[in-house]
Amino acid sequence: MSSTPSPAAGLPAELQRRLGVPDAVMIGLGSMIGAGIFASLAPAARAAGSGLLLGLALAAVVAYCNATSSARLAALYPASGGTYVYGRERLGEFWGYLAGWAFVVGKTASCAAMALTVGTYVWPGQAHAVAVAAVVALTAVNYAGVQKSALLTRIIVAVVLAVLAVVVTSLSSGAVDAARLDIGTDATAGGVLQAAGLLFFAFAGYARIATLGEEIRDPARTIPRAIPIALGITLVVYTLVAVSVLLVLGPGGLAAADAPLTEAARAAGADWLVPVVRVGAAVTALGSLLALILGVSRTTLAMARDHHLPHALAAVHPRFQVPHRAELLVGAVVAIAAATTDVRGAIGFSSFGVLAYYAIANASAWTLTPAEGRPARAIPVVGLTGCLVLAFALPLPSVVIGAAVLLIGAAAYATRRVTTHRQ
């Protein structure tokens, strides 16, 4: 197995461990709760109909397996990079590289999608301009230090959970029809799988906890605790909101909704709730964007340390103790993407990359020994199988583009290896 090369002179070797369990949980929540509630419910309902809740349950099972595999690996390898590090150490350099490539490219698309979500809710007529401004502002927050990022994420998550609590309470007290749930009666297996793949996009934020492994105190204890806590809270929130919206709109109404929570509030006679939902959506997307930029920059740092990306990106700021060059580069790329792409295309492209990333995480967890904290054998098997099935159940354009990007990354790796060998 390979080991991480020492950084060049002048590049600090380690980030400081400043984050405890509450901070790690909040970063995970900030990554997960936004995308699922405000971006994935309607597309998932269009795919699965009344099987939406079945898709949510399936996505949660796969996410749990991935979270457990990731937690065990992160405790053993508490370094920045997440599955990029795990794949390299357990499966070989190529698989680590491929995981890192899938994460950086896919999550950059996720950043753009979240930035555009902010723009759509804050100022629909100038969504792209607002998206770019949000990216610049949050890149500056991350640059100032991970503690400030964790504090802002804690505030955002508290606001969002309060808004969603008001939404669920208001919809539950409005005019609803329990028969509208009608779970699974018009669903197909393919539709449920596609819905699960779309909803999994929203669960994937717990990776941010693992990618910050080098900045977490007592990672062997903190990471395995923080990941399931964040995932469990997210699942409860998703289920409550999905059931509330289905009771009001029904599967057909939810599938046709551009802004499901807003339309559910109107249908339940709670027009006063509409501006609250709009603000909550914008704040939630900001929280997701903050944590996404944080995670992508850390994986970029890890890949730069190993010379899979320009080594200059491995620099850590002497005062703020953050990978400042990686953060500035990621912020610039996301700003360009937010100015030129659309939300649906970004989400579809991202989902395939995220599932490929976690497939490698589960394969890595399979190689652990009992002494290394190996999970039950069924967990990485179900996780790996689930990731592959959900990835290829996504809409065909997402599969084709995602597979093409992975092949481009693999070709770049092979070219670099041949060039290095000749030298």
N, C-alpha and C positions, 0 to 999 in steps of 0.2 A: 504494500500500500504506500501511496505517496504522502508526503507531508508538506505543509504550507511553507514555501520558501520565505526566508527572512527578508523583510523589506529593505530597500536600498538605504544607504546612509542618509540621514536627515528625515526619514519617514518613520514616525513613531510606530512601534510594533503593535501596541494594544490600545483599545478603547477602554474607557473607565467604566467600571460596574456600578451603576447608579440606580437601576430600576428594581423595585421589589414586586411582590405579587400583585398588589392593587394597580400599580402602573402598567404592568404587563397585561393584566386583564382588561384594563381600559383601552390599551392600544389595540388588543384583539377585537373588542366590542366596536371601537371606532372604525375598524376595517370591515366588519361584517354587516352591521345592522343597516347601513345606508342602502347598499346596492339591492338587497333582496326586497325590502319593503317598497321602495320607490321606483325600481327599474325592472325587476324580474317577475313580479306577480302576474301582470297582464300577458306578457309573452308566454309564460308557463301555462296560464289558463287557456290561451289559444291553442296550445299544443295538446293539453290533456283534458280540457273541459272539466267535468265534475271529478276527474281523477287528479286534480291539482293537489289535494292533501296527500294522496298516495305518492305523488311525485316528491312532495316536501319530505315525507317520511323516508323515502328511498335516498334522497339527497343527504338527509341527516345521518342515516346509517353509514353511507360512504364517508361522509365528513368525520364521523366519530372514529372510524377505522384509521383514516388519514391522520386525525389529530393524535390518536394514541401512538401510532408509528412515529409521527414527527416528535412527540414529546419524549419518547424513549431515546431517539436519536439525538435530539437537542441536548438532553441531559448528559449524554456521553461525549458529544462534540459541541461544547458551548462557545462556538465561534461565529462571527458574522458570515452569512452566506446561506444558511438553511440547507436545503437539499443539495445545493451545489457542493457543499462540504461532505454531506452524508454519502451521496452517490460516488464521489471521488474516493472516499476512504473505504467504502464497502464494496463497490462494484468496479471501480477503475476510473481513471482520469476522464475518459470519454463520456461516461454516463453522468459524472458530476458536471462536466462542461455542458452537456445537453440540457440537464436540469436547470443550470444557471441561465442558459440561453433562453429556454422556454419561459422562465420566470421573468427575466428582465424585459424581453420583448412583449410577452403577454400582459404583464402588469403595467408596462408603459401605456399600452392600449387601455387598460382599466383606468389609469390615471386620467387619460383624456376623456373617457366616458363620464367619470365622476365630475370633472371640471365642467363639462358641457351640461351635466345635470344641474349644477349650481347655476350656470348661466340661464338655463331654460326656466327655472323657477324664479330667479331674481329679476331678470329683465329679458323676456322671451325675444324681443326684437333685436337685442344685441348679445345673444347668448355666447357667441364666439369671443367677443371682446371681454365679457365678464369672466369667461372661462380662463382666458390667458391671464387676466389680472389675479384671479384666485390662485393660479399656479405660481405666479411670481411671489405673491404674499406668503403662501405656505412654504415655499422653498426658503424664503428668508427666515421664517420661524424655525424650520429644521436646521438651518445654518447656525442659528444662535445657540443650539445645544439640545440634546435629547431630553433633558429634564423639562425644558420649556415646551417641547413638543408633547410630552406626556401630560403636563399640566393642562395645556389647551385641549388635548383629546379628552381628558377627564371632564372638563366643562361641557364640551360638545355632547358627549355621551349622556350626561345628566339631563341636558336640555331635550335631547331627542327622546329619551325614555319617558320623560314627563309628557311630551307631546303625544307620543304613541299611547300612553296610558289614558290620556284625555280622549283620544280618538276611539280606542276600544270601548271605554265606558260610555261615550256618547252614542256610538253605533249600537251597542247592546241595549241601550234604553230607547232606541228609536224603533221605527216600524220595520220588523224583520220577519222572515218566513223560514223557519227551520227546514222546511221541505226543500228549500233551494240548495242545501248542501248536497243531497242526493249523491253521496260519494261513490264515484266510480261507475255509475250506470251507463254513461255514454263514452267511457274512456277506452282507448286502445293501448295495448302494451307499448307500441312504438311512441304513442303520444305521452304516456306516463314517463318513459325513459327520457324523451326529449325535454319534458318539463323538469325532470330531476337534474338533467345536465345544466339547464338554464338557472335553476335555483341553487345548484352547487356553486355557481359563480359567486353567489352572495355569502356562502359559508366560508369561503376560502381565506378569509382574513386572519385566521389563527396562525397562518404562516408568518405573519409579521412578528409574532412573539418569538418564533424560532430564529428568524433572521437577525434578531437583536440579541442573540445569545451571548455575545461578547460584552454587552452592556448591562446584563442582568446579574444581580447579586445572587449568590448561591444557586447557580443555574440548575444543578442536579435536583434540587428541591423545588425551586420556583417555577421552572418551565412545565414540568408534569402537573403541577397544581393549576397554573394559570390557564393553560390551553383548554382542559375540559370545563372549567368554570365559565370561561368566555363562550365556549360553544353551547353549553347548556342554557345559559341566559339568552343567547341569541335564538335558539330553537324555541324556547317558550314565547319569546316576543313574536317571532315569525308566525307561530301557530295561532296565537291569540288574534293577531291582525288579519291573517288570512281567513280564519273562520268568521270574524266580524264582517269583513268585506263580502265574503260569499253569502252570508245571511242576508245582506242588504241587496246586493246586485245580482246574485246568482252567477253560475259559471259563464253564461252567455254575456251578461252585462259586464262582468269583470274582463272577459276576453276582448270586448270592444272598447274598453276604457283606455284613454290616453293617460289620464291621471287617476288611477283607481281610488285612492283614499279621498281625493277631492270630490269625485263623483259619488262615492258612497256617502259622504257627509251630506251632500245635497239631497240624495235620494232618501236619507233618513230624516230630512227636515232640519238638519243642523247647519244651516248656511253660515252661521257665525264661526263655524269651525274651519271653513275654507282657508282664510288667511293664516290661521294657525298651522294648518297642514302645509301650506306653501313655505312658510318660514321653517317649519320642521324639516321639510325635504331639502331645502337649501343648506341648513346647518348639518344635517346628516351627511349629505354629499361632501361637504367640506371636511367632516371628520374622516370619511373614507379616503379622501384625497390626501389628507395630511399623513395618515398612516401608510398609504400606498407609496408615496414619495419616499418616506422613511425606509421602507423595506427594500424598494428597488435600489436605492443608493447603497445600502449595506451589501446586497448581493454583487453590485458593481464593484464595490471595494474588494470583496473576496476574490472575484475573478481577476481584478487588476493585480492583486498580490501574486497571483499565479501566472501573470503575463498572458492570460486569455483575452484581456482587454489592456489598453495602454497602461503601463505601470505607473505613470504619473497620477492616475486616478486613485492610487492606493494611499495618497497623502492624507494625514489626519491633522486637523488644525491644532496648533500648539495651545491655543487659548480655549476654544470651544469644545475641543476633543470630539469632533465630528469629521467624517470623510468629506471635506468641503468641496473638493474638486468633483468628486462623483455626484454630490448633491447638485452642484451648479449645472453639470452636464445633463443629468436626468431632468432637472427643471426646465432647461432649454428645449430638450427634445419633446417633453410633454407639452410645453407651451406651443410649439410648432404643430404638434398633432392636434391639440385642442382647437387651433385656429383653422384647421383644414379638413377634419374628419367629422363623421356623424356618430351619434350614440349607439345606434343599433349595430353598425359595422364594427365598432370598437368592442362591444360586449361579446359578439359572436367570435371574433378573433381571439379575444382574451380567454374565453372559456376553454377552448381546445388546449391552449398553452398551459393553463393552470392544471387541467386534468393530467396532461403529460408529466408535469412537474411532480404531482403527487403519486403518479404511477411509479416513478423512480424512487420516491420516498418509501413507498411500501415494499418495493423490491429490496431496498437497502435494509429495511427493518427485518425482513425475512432472514438475513444473514447474521443477525445478532445471536449471541449465545446466552444461555440463562444467566451467566455471571455478568453479562453486559446489560441485563435488564430487558431481555427479549419479551415482547408481548405474547399473548396466546397465539399459536400458529394461525388460527382462523382469521385473526385481525388483518395482518398484511395481505393474506390471500383474498379476502373479501374486498379490501381496499384497492388492491391492484386490479382485480377483475372489474370492480365497479367503476374505477376510473376509465379503463379502456372501453367498457360498454357505453358509458355515458358520453365519452368523447366522440365516439363514432355514431351516436344517436343524435348528435347535434345537427342543425340544418346543414345541407350539403355544402354551401359556400364556405361556411365556417370550417368544416372538415378539410376541404381542399386547400384553402388558404393557410390554415394552421399547419397541415402536413407539409406544405411547400416551404413554409418558414423554417420548420424543424430540419428539413433536408438541406436548406441553404446553410443553416448553422453547422450541420454535420459536414458539409462540403468545406466550409471555412476551416473547421478543425483539421480535417484531413490535409488540406493545403498547407496549413501552418506546420503540421507534423512533418510533411515531406520536405518543406523548406528548411526546417530546423535540422533534419537528418542530413541533408546535403551540405549544410554549413559545418 
